[in-house]
Amino acid sequence: LLLTSIGTNRRGDFPFIILNLFGVLDAKRASEENLMRAAKEANFSYVICRPGRLIGGPYTNLDLAALFKIESRVEDGGVTLEEGDTLIGDCSRDRAAMASVMALINGVAADIDFAIVDDDDSESLSRDDWGEEYGCLAGLD
C-alpha cells in the first residue's frame, strides 16, 4: 500500500503545478511507478491511495487547513472513490487511514490505484461497502 496524493498524474494542471514547485508530486509519481513496476516484476499486488488535501489534526502542513484548523463538516461522513487521479477536494486524515486499513484487509483490493475525497453528504462505509468499492475499482463488479 502506498499513500500518495491527488495530482500525481496532473502535475502540469492548476492547482497542482503550484503544489509541485519543489518536485513533491514528481517524487510521489515516481514512487507510484516504481511500486507498480516492482509489483509486476516480483508478482505481488499493490494499492495506491491518493487522498485529497489532508484536513483535520494533527496539523502538520503549513497551509490554510492548518492555519484555520479545518475539519470535516461531518465527523462520520462518507467518501468518494474514483479510479486513477481524477478527483479534487479535501480528505480527512481519519478517512484516508480507514481507506488504507480497509484496502489491507479486503482481499479484492489488488492492483488498484484510486483517489479519495470526503463526501460529507453520504454515510460512512461499512467493511462490506469498502469491499464492494474496491471490487469495482479492481473490475470485479
Number of C-alpha atoms within 10 A of each C-alpha: 18 15 18 19 22 27 28 21 16 16 20 13 12 10 12 16 15 12 15 18 11 10 13 14 22 16 14 19 19 13 16 21 12 12 19 19 12 14 14 13 9 8 9 12 15 21 21 25 27 27 29 23 17 25 24 17 15 10 16 11 12 8 10 10 18 17 10 9 13 16 17 17 11 13 12 14 17 18 20 15 24 17 18 19 21 15 19 16 14 21 24 24 21 15 23 23 14 15 20 17 12 19 22 15 12 16 11 20 25 19 16 22 24 21 25 29 24 28 19 16 11 13 12 17 17 11 12 11 12 21 19 18 19 28 18 16 21 16 10 10 9
